[in-house]
Amino acid sequence: MGNLWTVLTHAHSLAGPVLMLLYPLYASVMAIESPSKVDDEQWLAYWILYSFLTLVEMLLQPLFEWVTIWYDVKLILAAWLVLPQFKGAAFLYEKLVRERILKRHPKSSSPTSSPNGKPKSKNKFVDFITHKKGEHGAY
């Protein structure tokens, strides 16, 4: 019985990193390589929610130390967010995060046009690096 308990304990402690990091990393890479945008949204939503959960967990660490089942609750939540049968990350993003973002940043201007009416690349970093002198004001 002692060896079985040791194996179960190790499996339980490995379940978190595998479920919350390894599988999502693999699935994110596969999503980038696939032509579909649906899986991209699922995994971007997952990483947003995972980051938020990690931040909350860091801030409330002393409280969570008193909640003995926190790790198990976190595993169940992560499974719901990650598993393709549930698509919990996309669901939570759509219901909670997206509404708040759209309230604060309504889509009043087109992201592909600049204030002077010229077409603008969607990649702001490339625009920043490749801008022409005088285009964004005097230097």
TAURTA-V802938 format. One record per backbone hydrogen bond with DSSP energy under -1.0 kcal/mol. NH is the residue of the N-H (numbers start at 1). CO is the residue of the C=O. Records with the same first field share a line. If there is no record, write none. Layout:
NH=CO / CO
This chain:
5=1
6=2
7=3
8=4
9=5
10=6
11=7
12=8
13=9
14=10
15=11
18=14
19=15
20=16
21=17
22=17
23=18
25=21
26=22
27=23
28=24
29=25
30=26
31=27
32=28
33=29
41=37
42=38
43=39
44=40
45=41
46=42
47=43
48=44
49=45
50=46
51=47
52=48
53=49
54=50
55=51
56=52
57=53
58=54
59=55
60=56
64=60
65=61
66=63
68=66
70=67
73=69
74=70
75=71
76=72
77=73
78=74
79=75
80=76
81=77
82=78
83=79
86=83
87=83
88=80
89=81
91=87
92=88
93=89
94=90
95=91
96=92
97=92
98=93
101=97
102=98
103=99
104=100
105=101
108=106
113=110
114=118
117=114
120=112
124=122
127=123
128=124
129=125
130=126
135=132
